[in-house]
């Protein structure tokens, strides 16, 4: 059991309107904190983490103490795994206290529900789910626990007997959230877009609610349990009544997915009956909306996680078509001065811009449109290719989006090659994903390309010969399908290429004339699993787009082993089971939306992030982190309201304040009355959860950088 608090602000935490001694950093978790919740009984806080533990922290009520260590009374580690070195991790995804704070329920990634005494001693282990548990809720009486998760089922447990009372299998998708209405009835929301109202003892739902067009992320009953609120990836929040089938209110002001909602503790059936009942909704569009439930109107929009002023902008785009500027000179006998002319003119112009002078280009970004090597001309007389644009001193701080990056250059960001597929909507994407998922693939692997023996280490000629040796006599027959681009025009999206890629389980992807090649992305869009021979073809290039586990979506065979005849490509690929190939293909299909560039002129705002959006969001996150790093020593200067997704929100017990946590690493506390920020906390990582204690004088927040913090709150 390890705890290392500090009596001064951590170097990764800054505050606005907050005294540093009012913040207690609770350290001990070694992975992202997914959940935190105050006990109804005193200053006891529970937190759940990806490190396979939950922790119970007991905080002393010495708010005036200047030493944080004096404010931590004790900590209990609730381990969700046996102390064996190779034990799989079981991240704690959700937790909930019972009504009197004597018991804590946790749900984890391993599908197990665990009940703990407040002392940290385990009471019971409840096993029924087949997959991660996303929601754990006690009923008000405290005798039943409701769990919902990945396996599409809701399960009710009797905690007095540790027995399963009933399993509800109505949904066709994962249950993301659930909430009790009474001690025996509850609501569940699912990825299948539906909400079910269920009752213990009934074999059919009391009611089926349909109206959302995408997954339902959260469901919550209002304080009187007469109205049910829901929010969804369809960018809406809705309020439902048991008395009618259509929603009472349909809130459509958000621009992106609505991640979570919260009812204010005001209005009928609360301790604040004379105050207006509000619903708060938090979205990936970086805003929080407050809705007047009685009128159905917008009470206020809280935009403290974004900026509309150039002076406070996170990034500046340089509108320079670098690829066009150098492209016409690459295959001619142009002089070096001609190759560099447009780059020199750009630098003259940009140096006169006020925001460039402020940062020397460190918060500027441009799109190259070609591989990075076209802008890094060497001094070697034999290698006079391209311009010296990226070697110029003025460009050393500028971030560049390029289809092939230099692995050693921090400012190069690899983005996918454009392909011939430019969907206009999420429907286009899903239709295509279904098509490639069910396509009949008759060949084990394919290769599309032409031999280039003049390039060192090039194995395309070898792969062509290998593929021909494995191909049959008929088109599309045999272990390998081959498209020789020296004989067949390999235009972008040509019929011959797509037929080969669609008809094959795997596609061979050696390096091109440089380390990367567009064909990798053609391959993945066709649902074929890429086989790579150089790390720099994919793994060292597109970190923002690809899963962290390369083996989940690709096969790697070292090019040296292939050239030396040490490994047979066919034998390697045949060693993968049918089920393994299916899982890899499913991962590839899952990646497709991230590597295409949508038709922005016609696309609807449905929350789907394409390659361009991922690049922009990644640049903004990087710039914010860099700027915050530079400003650690001057917390009171240059306050930044940065745009990013809002993940968590919670009303204070009196309903006067709202706490919000965001991807931008800010935890803001707002005045509900006038919509102003009264306190801001700059955290180490994205804020995943915020919660108030029942007295409203302390607020806790967990981050995705392993920390839980507790702040005294006073106005």
C-alpha positions as CSV (number, residue, x, y, z in Angstrom):
1,X,0.0,0.0,0.0
2,X,1.7,3.2,-1.2
3,X,0.7,6.8,-0.7
4,X,2.8,9.8,-1.5
5,X,0.8,13.0,-1.0
6,X,2.2,16.5,-1.2
7,X,1.5,19.6,0.7
8,X,2.1,21.8,-2.3
9,X,0.5,21.8,-5.8
10,X,1.8,19.0,-8.0
11,X,3.9,20.2,-11.0
12,X,1.1,18.9,-13.3
13,X,-1.7,20.7,-11.5
14,X,-2.6,24.4,-11.9
15,X,-5.6,26.3,-10.5
16,X,-7.6,29.4,-11.2
17,X,-9.5,30.8,-8.2
18,X,-8.2,27.9,-6.0
19,X,-5.8,27.9,-3.2
20,X,-3.2,25.1,-3.6
21,X,-3.7,23.9,0.0
22,X,-7.3,23.3,-0.8
23,X,-6.4,20.4,-3.2
24,X,-5.4,17.0,-2.0
25,X,-3.8,14.7,-4.6
26,X,-4.5,11.0,-3.9
27,X,-1.7,9.0,-5.5
28,X,-1.4,5.2,-5.8
29,X,-3.3,4.1,-8.9
30,X,-1.0,3.1,-11.7
31,X,-3.4,3.4,-14.6
32,X,-6.4,5.5,-15.7
33,X,-9.0,6.3,-13.2
34,X,-12.4,5.4,-14.6
35,X,-14.7,6.1,-11.7
36,X,-14.9,7.8,-8.4
37,X,-17.8,8.2,-5.9
38,X,-18.3,9.7,-2.4
39,X,-19.8,7.5,0.2
40,X,-23.1,8.8,1.7
41,X,-21.5,8.3,5.1
42,X,-18.7,10.9,5.8
43,X,-15.6,11.8,3.9
44,X,-15.0,8.4,2.3
45,X,-14.2,8.3,-1.4
46,X,-14.0,5.3,-3.7
47,X,-12.1,5.2,-7.0
48,X,-11.8,2.5,-9.7
49,X,-8.9,2.2,-12.1
50,X,-7.5,0.3,-15.1
51,X,-4.8,-1.0,-12.7
52,X,-7.2,-3.7,-11.5
53,X,-7.9,-2.1,-8.2
54,X,-10.4,0.1,-6.5
55,X,-9.4,2.2,-3.5
56,X,-11.3,3.5,-0.5
57,X,-9.8,6.8,0.7
58,X,-10.8,8.2,4.1
59,X,-10.2,12.0,4.3
60,X,-9.9,13.8,7.6
61,X,-12.0,17.0,8.0
62,X,-9.2,19.3,8.7
63,X,-9.8,21.8,5.8
64,X,-7.5,24.4,7.4
65,X,-4.5,22.1,7.5
66,X,-1.6,23.2,5.4
67,X,-0.3,19.6,5.1
68,X,-2.1,17.3,2.7
69,X,-0.7,14.2,4.4
70,X,-2.5,15.2,7.6
71,X,-5.8,15.1,5.6
72,X,-5.6,11.5,4.6
73,X,-6.7,9.3,7.4
74,X,-6.4,5.9,5.7
75,X,-6.6,4.1,2.3
76,X,-7.7,0.5,1.4
77,X,-6.7,-1.2,-1.8
78,X,-9.4,-3.5,-3.2
79,X,-7.5,-5.9,-5.5
80,X,-9.4,-7.4,-8.4
81,X,-6.8,-10.0,-9.2
82,X,-4.6,-12.5,-7.4
83,X,-1.1,-11.5,-6.6
84,X,0.5,-13.5,-9.4
85,X,2.9,-11.9,-11.8
86,X,1.2,-13.0,-15.0
87,X,-2.4,-12.4,-13.8
88,X,-4.5,-10.6,-16.5
89,X,-5.5,-7.1,-15.6
90,X,-9.1,-6.5,-14.6
91,X,-9.8,-2.8,-14.8
92,X,-12.5,-1.5,-12.5
93,X,-14.9,0.4,-14.9
94,X,-17.7,1.3,-12.6
95,X,-18.7,1.4,-8.9
96,X,-21.5,2.5,-6.6
97,X,-22.1,2.9,-2.8
98,X,-25.3,1.6,-1.2
99,X,-27.6,4.0,0.6
100,X,-25.8,4.1,3.9
101,X,-22.2,3.8,2.7
102,X,-21.6,0.4,4.4
103,X,-21.1,-1.5,1.1
104,X,-19.4,-0.7,-2.2
105,X,-20.2,-2.5,-5.5
106,X,-17.6,-2.6,-8.3
107,X,-17.9,-3.9,-11.9
108,X,-14.8,-4.8,-13.8
109,X,-13.5,-5.7,-17.2
110,X,-13.5,-9.4,-16.4
111,X,-17.3,-9.4,-16.1
112,X,-17.3,-10.0,-12.3
113,X,-19.2,-7.9,-9.8
114,X,-17.6,-7.6,-6.4
115,X,-19.2,-6.4,-3.1
116,X,-16.9,-4.8,-0.5
117,X,-17.3,-3.6,3.0
118,X,-16.4,0.0,3.7
119,X,-13.4,-1.4,5.6
120,X,-12.0,-2.8,2.4
121,X,-12.9,-6.4,3.1
122,X,-14.5,-8.3,0.3
123,X,-18.1,-9.5,1.0
124,X,-19.0,-11.4,-2.1
125,X,-18.1,-12.2,-5.7
126,X,-20.9,-12.3,-8.2
127,X,-20.3,-14.0,-11.6
128,X,-22.7,-14.1,-14.5
129,X,-21.6,-11.6,-17.2
130,X,-19.6,-12.7,-20.1
131,X,-17.6,-9.5,-20.7
132,X,-16.9,-6.1,-19.2
133,X,-19.5,-4.5,-16.8
134,X,-20.3,-0.9,-17.7
135,X,-22.9,-0.1,-15.1
136,X,-23.4,-1.1,-11.4
137,X,-26.3,0.4,-9.4
138,X,-27.8,-0.2,-6.0
139,X,-31.5,0.2,-5.5
140,X,-32.7,2.7,-2.9
141,X,-33.4,0.0,-0.3
142,X,-30.0,-1.5,-0.7
143,X,-30.9,-5.1,-1.1
144,X,-30.5,-5.4,-4.9
145,X,-27.6,-4.6,-7.2
146,X,-28.3,-4.1,-10.9
147,X,-25.4,-4.7,-13.4
148,X,-25.3,-4.3,-17.2
149,X,-22.5,-4.8,-19.7
150,X,-21.0,-5.9,-22.9
151,X,-22.8,-9.2,-23.1
152,X,-26.1,-7.3,-23.6
153,X,-27.7,-8.5,-20.4
154,X,-28.9,-6.8,-17.3
155,X,-28.6,-8.8,-14.1
156,X,-30.2,-8.2,-10.7
157,X,-28.5,-9.7,-7.6
158,X,-29.9,-10.2,-4.1
159,X,-27.0,-9.0,-1.9
160,X,-28.4,-10.5,1.3
161,X,-28.2,-14.0,-0.2
162,X,-25.6,-13.3,-3.0
163,X,-28.0,-15.0,-5.5
164,X,-29.0,-14.0,-8.9
165,X,-32.6,-12.8,-8.9
166,X,-33.2,-12.4,-12.6
167,X,-31.3,-11.9,-15.9
168,X,-32.8,-9.6,-18.5
169,X,-31.8,-10.4,-22.1
170,X,-33.9,-7.9,-24.1
171,X,-31.2,-5.9,-25.8
172,X,-29.3,-6.8,-29.0
173,X,-26.4,-4.6,-28.1
174,X,-24.2,-3.9,-25.0
175,X,-25.9,-2.2,-22.1
176,X,-24.0,1.0,-21.4
177,X,-26.0,2.4,-18.5
178,X,-28.9,1.5,-16.2
179,X,-30.8,3.3,-13.5
180,X,-33.4,2.3,-10.9
181,X,-36.8,3.9,-10.8
182,X,-38.1,2.1,-7.8
183,X,-36.8,-0.8,-5.7
184,X,-38.0,-3.2,-8.4
185,X,-38.2,-1.3,-11.7
186,X,-35.3,0.1,-13.7
187,X,-34.3,1.5,-17.1
188,X,-31.4,0.3,-19.4
189,X,-29.8,2.0,-22.4
190,X,-27.9,0.2,-25.1
191,X,-25.7,0.4,-28.2
192,X,-28.8,-1.0,-30.0
193,X,-30.4,2.5,-29.7
194,X,-33.1,1.2,-27.5
195,X,-34.2,1.8,-23.9
196,X,-36.1,-0.8,-21.9
197,X,-38.1,-0.3,-18.7
198,X,-37.9,-3.6,-16.8
199,X,-39.5,-5.0,-13.6
200,X,-38.3,-7.8,-11.4
201,X,-40.5,-10.8,-11.9
202,X,-41.7,-9.8,-15.4
203,X,-40.4,-11.8,-18.3
204,X,-41.1,-9.0,-20.8
205,X,-40.2,-5.3,-20.7
206,X,-42.7,-3.0,-19.1
207,X,-42.0,-0.7,-21.9
208,X,-39.7,-0.4,-25.0
209,X,-38.6,3.1,-25.8
210,X,-37.3,3.8,-29.4
211,X,-36.4,7.2,-30.7
212,X,-32.7,7.5,-30.7
213,X,-30.8,6.8,-33.9
214,X,-27.5,5.8,-32.4
215,X,-26.2,4.1,-29.2
216,X,-27.7,5.3,-25.9
217,X,-24.9,6.4,-23.6
218,X,-26.7,7.3,-20.4
219,X,-30.2,7.0,-18.8
220,X,-31.2,8.7,-15.6
221,X,-34.5,9.2,-13.7
222,X,-35.3,12.6,-12.4
223,X,-35.6,13.2,-8.6
224,X,-39.3,12.4,-8.6
225,X,-38.8,9.3,-10.8
226,X,-41.5,10.5,-13.1
227,X,-39.3,11.5,-16.1
228,X,-36.5,9.6,-17.7
229,X,-33.6,11.4,-19.5
230,X,-31.4,9.8,-22.1
231,X,-28.5,10.9,-24.3
232,X,-27.0,9.3,-27.4
233,X,-24.3,9.4,-30.1
234,X,-27.1,10.7,-32.4
235,X,-26.2,14.2,-30.8
236,X,-29.5,14.5,-28.9
237,X,-30.7,14.3,-25.3
238,X,-34.3,13.4,-24.7
239,X,-36.8,13.4,-21.8
240,X,-39.5,10.6,-21.7
241,X,-42.6,10.2,-19.6
242,X,-44.2,6.9,-18.8
243,X,-47.5,8.5,-19.8
244,X,-46.7,8.9,-23.6
245,X,-44.7,7.2,-26.3
246,X,-43.1,10.3,-27.9
247,X,-40.4,12.2,-26.0
248,X,-41.6,15.0,-23.8
249,X,-38.6,17.0,-25.0
250,X,-36.1,16.4,-27.8
251,X,-33.0,18.5,-27.3
252,X,-31.0,18.9,-30.5
253,X,-28.6,21.8,-29.9
254,X,-25.4,19.7,-29.6
255,X,-23.2,19.3,-32.6
256,X,-21.6,16.0,-31.6
257,X,-22.3,12.9,-29.5
258,X,-23.8,13.5,-26.1
259,X,-21.7,11.6,-23.7
260,X,-23.5,12.0,-20.3
261,X,-26.4,13.8,-18.6
262,X,-27.3,14.8,-15.0
263,X,-30.4,16.1,-13.3
264,X,-30.2,19.0,-11.0
265,X,-31.2,18.3,-7.3
266,X,-33.9,20.9,-7.6
267,X,-37.7,21.0,-8.1
268,X,-40.3,18.5,-6.8
269,X,-39.1,15.6,-4.5
270,X,-35.8,17.4,-3.6
271,X,-34.4,19.5,-0.8
272,X,-34.6,22.5,-3.1
273,X,-38.3,22.4,-4.2
274,X,-38.5,26.0,-5.1
275,X,-35.8,26.0,-7.6
276,X,-36.2,25.2,-11.3
277,X,-35.6,21.6,-12.4
278,X,-32.8,21.4,-15.0
279,X,-31.1,18.7,-17.1
280,X,-27.4,19.1,-18.0
281,X,-26.0,17.4,-21.0
282,X,-22.3,17.1,-21.9
283,X,-21.0,16.5,-25.4
284,X,-18.0,15.7,-27.4
285,X,-18.6,19.1,-29.1
286,X,-16.9,20.6,-25.9
287,X,-20.0,22.2,-24.6
288,X,-22.4,21.6,-21.7
289,X,-26.1,22.5,-22.2
290,X,-28.6,23.3,-19.4
291,X,-32.2,22.6,-20.3
292,X,-35.3,24.0,-18.6
293,X,-37.4,20.9,-18.1
294,X,-40.7,22.8,-17.6
295,X,-40.5,24.8,-20.8
296,X,-38.2,22.5,-22.8
297,X,-36.0,25.5,-23.7
298,X,-32.3,26.0,-23.5
299,X,-31.5,27.5,-20.1
300,X,-27.9,28.1,-20.9
301,X,-24.8,26.9,-22.8
302,X,-21.6,26.5,-21.0
303,X,-18.7,27.0,-23.4
304,X,-15.7,27.1,-21.1
305,X,-14.0,24.3,-22.9
306,X,-13.6,26.1,-26.2
307,X,-12.4,29.5,-27.6
308,X,-13.7,31.7,-30.4
309,X,-11.0,34.4,-30.1
310,X,-7.9,34.3,-32.3
311,X,-5.8,35.6,-29.4
312,X,-6.6,32.5,-27.4
313,X,-6.5,30.0,-30.3
314,X,-4.7,26.7,-29.8
315,X,-3.4,26.3,-33.4
316,X,-3.0,28.4,-36.6
317,X,-3.2,26.8,-40.0
318,X,-0.8,27.9,-42.8
319,X,-2.7,27.9,-46.1
320,X,0.2,26.8,-48.2
321,X,0.0,24.0,-50.9
322,X,3.5,22.7,-50.3
323,X,3.0,19.6,-52.5
324,X,1.9,21.7,-55.5
325,X,4.7,24.2,-54.9
326,X,7.4,21.6,-55.3
327,X,5.6,19.0,-57.5
328,X,6.1,20.6,-60.8
329,X,9.9,20.8,-60.3
330,X,10.5,17.2,-59.1
331,X,10.8,15.6,-62.5
332,X,12.6,18.4,-64.4
333,X,16.0,19.9,-64.6
334,X,15.0,22.9,-62.5
335,X,17.6,24.7,-60.5
336,X,17.7,24.6,-56.7
337,X,16.5,28.2,-56.6
338,X,13.4,27.3,-58.6
339,X,12.6,24.4,-56.3
340,X,12.8,26.6,-53.2
341,X,11.2,29.7,-54.6
342,X,7.7,29.3,-53.3
343,X,8.9,28.1,-49.9
344,X,11.1,31.2,-49.5
345,X,8.2,33.4,-50.5
346,X,6.0,31.7,-47.9
347,X,8.5,32.2,-45.1
348,X,8.8,35.9,-46.0
349,X,5.0,36.3,-45.7
350,X,4.4,34.2,-42.6
351,X,7.2,36.0,-40.6
352,X,5.1,39.2,-40.9
353,X,2.0,37.6,-39.3
354,X,1.5,38.7,-35.6
355,X,0.7,35.2,-34.2
356,X,3.8,33.7,-35.9
357,X,6.0,36.3,-34.2
358,X,4.4,35.5,-30.9
359,X,5.4,31.8,-31.0
360,X,8.0,31.6,-33.8
361,X,5.7,29.0,-35.5
362,X,5.5,26.5,-32.6
363,X,1.6,26.6,-32.7
364,X,1.4,26.6,-36.5
365,X,0.5,23.6,-38.7
366,X,0.5,23.0,-42.5
367,X,-0.4,20.1,-44.8
368,X,2.5,19.0,-47.1
369,X,0.4,16.8,-49.4
370,X,3.5,14.7,-50.3
371,X,6.0,12.5,-48.4
372,X,8.4,14.4,-46.1
373,X,11.5,13.5,-48.2
374,X,10.2,15.7,-51.1
375,X,11.0,18.7,-48.8
376,X,14.4,17.7,-47.4
377,X,16.8,18.1,-50.3
378,X,20.3,16.9,-49.3
379,X,23.6,18.6,-50.1
380,X,24.9,15.5,-51.8
381,X,25.2,16.4,-55.6
382,X,23.9,12.9,-56.4
383,X,20.7,13.5,-54.4
384,X,19.3,16.7,-55.6
385,X,15.6,15.7,-55.1
386,X,12.9,18.1,-53.9
387,X,13.2,21.4,-52.0
388,X,14.9,22.3,-48.7
389,X,11.6,23.6,-47.2
390,X,11.8,21.5,-44.1
391,X,15.5,22.1,-43.6
392,X,15.0,25.9,-43.4
393,X,15.5,27.3,-39.9
394,X,12.1,29.0,-39.9
395,X,10.4,25.6,-40.3
396,X,11.9,23.8,-37.3
397,X,9.1,24.5,-34.9
398,X,6.1,24.1,-37.4
399,X,4.0,20.9,-37.3
400,X,3.4,19.3,-40.6
401,X,0.8,16.7,-41.7
402,X,2.4,14.4,-44.3
403,X,1.6,11.0,-45.8
404,X,5.1,9.8,-44.8
405,X,6.9,11.2,-41.9
406,X,10.5,11.2,-40.8
407,X,10.5,8.9,-37.7
408,X,13.1,11.1,-36.0
409,X,11.2,14.4,-36.5
410,X,8.7,15.2,-33.7
411,X,7.0,17.8,-35.9
412,X,6.2,15.4,-38.7
413,X,2.7,13.8,-38.2
414,X,1.8,10.9,-40.4
415,X,-1.7,10.9,-42.0
416,X,-3.3,8.3,-44.3
417,X,-2.8,8.4,-48.0
418,X,-6.0,9.5,-49.7
419,X,-7.8,6.7,-51.5
420,X,-10.7,6.7,-54.0
421,X,-13.3,6.2,-51.3
422,X,-14.8,9.4,-50.0
423,X,-18.1,8.6,-48.1
424,X,-20.6,11.4,-47.6
425,X,-22.3,10.0,-44.4
426,X,-22.0,7.4,-41.7
427,X,-24.5,5.3,-43.7
428,X,-22.0,5.1,-46.5
429,X,-19.4,3.9,-44.1
430,X,-21.6,1.3,-42.5
431,X,-22.9,0.0,-45.8
432,X,-19.4,-0.4,-47.1
433,X,-18.3,-2.1,-43.8
434,X,-21.1,-4.6,-44.1
435,X,-20.2,-5.2,-47.8
436,X,-16.5,-6.0,-47.2
437,X,-17.3,-8.0,-44.0
438,X,-19.5,-10.5,-46.0
439,X,-17.5,-10.5,-49.3
440,X,-16.6,-14.0,-50.5
441,X,-12.8,-14.1,-50.4
442,X,-11.4,-17.0,-52.5
443,X,-7.7,-16.4,-52.3
444,X,-5.4,-16.5,-49.3
445,X,-3.3,-13.4,-50.3
446,X,-2.8,-10.9,-53.0
447,X,0.0,-8.6,-54.3
448,X,-0.6,-5.4,-56.3
449,X,2.5,-3.7,-57.6
450,X,5.4,-3.6,-60.0
451,X,9.0,-4.6,-59.7
452,X,11.6,-1.9,-59.0
453,X,14.9,-3.7,-58.9
454,X,16.8,-0.3,-59.0
455,X,15.7,0.5,-55.4
456,X,17.8,-1.0,-52.7
457,X,16.2,-3.7,-50.5
458,X,13.1,-3.7,-52.8
459,X,11.3,-7.0,-52.7
460,X,8.4,-6.2,-55.0
461,X,9.9,-8.3,-57.8
462,X,10.3,-11.2,-55.4
463,X,6.8,-10.9,-54.2
464,X,5.5,-10.9,-57.8
465,X,7.3,-14.1,-58.5
466,X,6.1,-15.7,-55.2
467,X,2.5,-14.7,-56.0
468,X,2.7,-16.1,-59.5
469,X,4.0,-19.4,-58.3
470,X,1.0,-19.7,-55.9
471,X,-1.7,-18.5,-58.3
472,X,-3.9,-20.9,-60.2
473,X,-4.8,-21.0,-63.9
474,X,-8.1,-19.1,-63.6
475,X,-8.7,-15.5,-62.6
476,X,-9.0,-15.3,-58.8
477,X,-8.0,-18.9,-58.2
478,X,-5.1,-20.3,-56.2
479,X,-3.5,-19.1,-53.0
480,X,-2.4,-15.7,-54.4
481,X,-4.0,-13.2,-56.7
482,X,-1.5,-10.9,-58.5
483,X,-1.9,-7.6,-60.2
484,X,1.3,-6.6,-62.0
485,X,1.2,-2.8,-62.4
486,X,3.8,-3.0,-65.2
487,X,1.1,-4.8,-67.3
488,X,-2.2,-3.5,-65.8
489,X,-2.9,0.2,-65.2
490,X,-3.1,0.6,-61.4
491,X,-5.1,3.8,-61.3
492,X,-6.6,4.9,-58.0
493,X,-9.5,2.6,-57.2
494,X,-9.3,0.6,-60.5
495,X,-11.5,-2.4,-60.9
496,X,-8.5,-4.9,-61.1
497,X,-7.1,-3.7,-57.8
498,X,-10.3,-3.7,-55.9
499,X,-11.3,-7.1,-57.1
500,X,-7.9,-8.5,-56.0
501,X,-8.1,-6.9,-52.6
502,X,-11.7,-7.8,-51.9
503,X,-11.1,-11.4,-53.0
504,X,-8.2,-12.0,-50.7
505,X,-7.8,-12.6,-46.9
506,X,-4.4,-10.9,-46.8
507,X,-2.6,-8.3,-49.0
508,X,1.2,-8.1,-49.2
509,X,2.5,-4.6,-48.5
510,X,6.2,-4.1,-49.0
511,X,7.7,-0.6,-49.0
512,X,7.1,1.5,-52.1
513,X,9.5,3.9,-53.7
514,X,9.7,5.2,-50.2
515,X,8.9,3.3,-47.0
516,X,5.1,3.8,-47.3
517,X,2.6,3.2,-50.1
518,X,-1.0,4.1,-50.8
519,X,-1.8,0.5,-51.4
520,X,-1.8,-0.2,-47.7
521,X,-4.9,1.9,-47.3
522,X,-6.6,0.5,-50.4
523,X,-6.0,-2.9,-48.8
524,X,-7.6,-2.0,-45.5
525,X,-10.6,-0.2,-47.0
526,X,-11.2,-3.5,-48.9
527,X,-11.2,-5.4,-45.6
528,X,-8.1,-7.3,-46.4
529,X,-5.5,-7.8,-43.6
530,X,-2.2,-6.1,-44.5
531,X,1.1,-8.1,-44.4
532,X,4.0,-5.7,-43.7
533,X,7.7,-6.2,-44.2
534,X,9.1,-2.9,-42.8
535,X,8.1,-1.3,-39.5
536,X,8.3,2.1,-41.2
537,X,5.6,1.2,-43.7
538,X,2.9,1.5,-41.0
539,X,3.9,1.1,-37.4
540,X,6.2,4.1,-37.2
541,X,4.0,6.3,-39.3
542,X,0.3,6.5,-38.3
543,X,0.2,6.2,-34.5
544,X,-2.9,8.4,-34.3
545,X,-4.9,6.1,-36.5
546,X,-3.8,2.5,-35.7
547,X,-4.4,0.4,-32.6
548,X,-1.5,0.0,-30.2
549,X,-1.4,-3.7,-30.9
550,X,-0.1,-4.2,-34.5
551,X,-0.8,-7.9,-34.4
552,X,-4.5,-7.2,-33.9
553,X,-4.9,-5.8,-37.5
554,X,-1.8,-6.9,-39.4
555,X,0.9,-9.5,-40.0
556,X,4.6,-8.7,-39.9
557,X,7.3,-10.7,-41.7
558,X,10.8,-9.2,-41.8
559,X,11.9,-8.4,-45.4
560,X,15.3,-9.8,-44.6
561,X,13.8,-13.3,-43.8
562,X,11.8,-13.2,-47.1
563,X,14.8,-12.2,-49.2
564,X,17.0,-14.9,-47.6
565,X,14.3,-17.5,-48.1
566,X,14.1,-18.1,-44.3
567,X,10.3,-17.8,-44.1
568,X,7.5,-18.8,-46.5
569,X,4.8,-16.1,-46.8
570,X,2.2,-18.8,-47.6
571,X,3.2,-20.9,-44.6
572,X,3.0,-18.0,-42.3
573,X,-0.4,-16.9,-43.5
574,X,-1.8,-20.4,-43.4
575,X,-0.8,-20.7,-39.8
576,X,-3.6,-18.3,-38.8
577,X,-6.8,-19.9,-37.8
578,X,-10.1,-18.9,-39.5
579,X,-11.3,-17.3,-36.2
580,X,-8.0,-15.3,-35.9
581,X,-8.3,-14.0,-39.4
582,X,-12.0,-13.1,-38.8
583,X,-11.0,-11.1,-35.7
584,X,-8.2,-9.3,-37.5
585,X,-10.5,-8.4,-40.4
586,X,-13.0,-7.1,-37.9
587,X,-10.3,-4.8,-36.5
588,X,-9.4,-3.6,-40.0
589,X,-13.1,-2.9,-40.7
590,X,-13.3,-1.0,-37.5
591,X,-10.4,1.2,-38.6
592,X,-11.9,2.1,-42.0
593,X,-13.8,5.3,-40.8
594,X,-10.5,6.7,-39.4
595,X,-8.5,6.4,-42.6
596,X,-10.9,7.8,-45.2
597,X,-11.4,11.4,-46.1
598,X,-15.1,12.2,-46.2
599,X,-16.8,14.5,-48.7
600,X,-17.2,17.5,-46.5
601,X,-19.5,19.3,-48.9
602,X,-22.3,16.7,-48.4
603,X,-21.5,15.0,-45.1
604,X,-23.9,15.2,-42.2
605,X,-22.7,16.0,-38.7
606,X,-23.1,12.5,-37.3
607,X,-20.1,12.4,-35.1
608,X,-18.0,10.1,-37.3
609,X,-14.4,11.2,-37.3
610,X,-12.5,10.8,-40.5
611,X,-8.8,11.0,-41.1
612,X,-8.8,14.8,-41.3
613,X,-10.7,15.3,-38.1
614,X,-8.5,12.9,-36.2
615,X,-5.4,14.8,-37.4
616,X,-6.9,18.2,-36.4
617,X,-7.9,16.9,-33.0
618,X,-4.5,15.3,-32.5
619,X,-2.7,18.6,-33.4
620,X,-4.9,20.5,-30.9
621,X,-4.2,18.1,-28.1
622,X,-0.5,18.2,-28.7
623,X,-0.4,22.1,-28.9
624,X,-2.4,22.3,-25.7
625,X,-0.1,20.0,-23.8
626,X,2.9,21.9,-25.1
627,X,1.5,25.3,-24.1
628,X,0.5,24.1,-20.7
629,X,4.0,22.7,-20.1
630,X,5.4,26.1,-20.9
631,X,3.0,27.9,-18.5
632,X,3.4,25.7,-15.5
633,X,5.5,28.3,-13.7
634,X,3.0,31.1,-14.4
635,X,-0.3,29.6,-13.5
636,X,-2.1,33.0,-13.4
637,X,-1.1,34.1,-16.9
638,X,-2.6,33.4,-20.3
639,X,-5.6,31.3,-19.1
640,X,-6.7,29.1,-22.0
641,X,-10.2,27.9,-22.6
642,X,-9.5,25.0,-24.9
643,X,-12.0,23.0,-27.0
644,X,-12.5,19.3,-26.2
645,X,-14.9,16.6,-25.3
646,X,-16.7,16.9,-21.9
647,X,-16.9,13.5,-20.3
648,X,-18.4,14.1,-16.8
649,X,-20.6,16.5,-15.0
650,X,-22.2,16.7,-11.5
651,X,-24.4,19.2,-9.8
652,X,-23.6,20.4,-6.2
653,X,-26.2,19.2,-3.7
654,X,-27.8,22.6,-3.5
655,X,-28.0,22.9,-7.3
656,X,-26.2,26.2,-7.4
657,X,-23.0,24.9,-9.1
658,X,-22.1,22.4,-11.8
659,X,-18.7,20.7,-12.1
660,X,-17.5,19.5,-15.5
661,X,-14.5,17.4,-16.6
662,X,-13.1,17.4,-20.0
663,X,-10.5,15.9,-22.4
664,X,-8.7,19.2,-22.3
665,X,-7.6,18.4,-18.7
666,X,-9.7,21.1,-17.2
667,X,-12.2,20.6,-14.3
668,X,-14.4,23.7,-14.3
669,X,-17.0,24.7,-11.6
670,X,-19.7,26.8,-12.9
671,X,-22.4,29.1,-11.4
672,X,-25.6,27.6,-12.7
673,X,-27.4,31.0,-12.1
674,X,-25.2,33.1,-14.5
675,X,-23.2,30.5,-16.4
676,X,-19.7,31.8,-15.3
677,X,-16.7,29.7,-14.3
678,X,-16.0,30.2,-10.6
679,X,-13.1,27.8,-10.3
680,X,-10.8,26.0,-12.7
681,X,-8.4,23.1,-12.1
682,X,-5.8,22.2,-14.6
683,X,-5.1,18.5,-14.3
684,X,-2.4,16.0,-15.3
685,X,-4.7,14.2,-17.7
686,X,-8.2,14.1,-19.2
687,X,-10.8,14.4,-16.4
688,X,-12.9,11.2,-16.6
689,X,-15.1,11.6,-13.5
690,X,-16.3,14.4,-11.1
691,X,-18.4,14.0,-8.0
692,X,-19.5,16.1,-5.0
693,X,-19.8,14.9,-1.4
694,X,-23.3,15.1,0.1
695,X,-22.5,18.3,2.1
696,X,-21.2,20.0,-1.1
697,X,-18.0,21.2,0.5
698,X,-15.7,18.8,-1.3
699,X,-15.4,17.7,-4.9
700,X,-13.4,14.8,-6.2
701,X,-12.2,14.2,-9.8
702,X,-10.4,11.3,-11.4
703,X,-8.0,11.6,-14.4
704,X,-6.8,9.4,-17.2
705,X,-3.2,9.9,-15.9
706,X,-3.8,7.7,-12.8
707,X,-4.7,10.4,-10.3
708,X,-7.6,11.2,-8.0
709,X,-7.8,14.7,-6.5
710,X,-10.0,16.1,-3.7
711,X,-10.7,19.8,-3.5
712,X,-12.3,21.8,-0.7
713,X,-15.0,24.0,-2.1
714,X,-16.1,27.3,-0.6
715,X,-17.3,30.5,-2.1
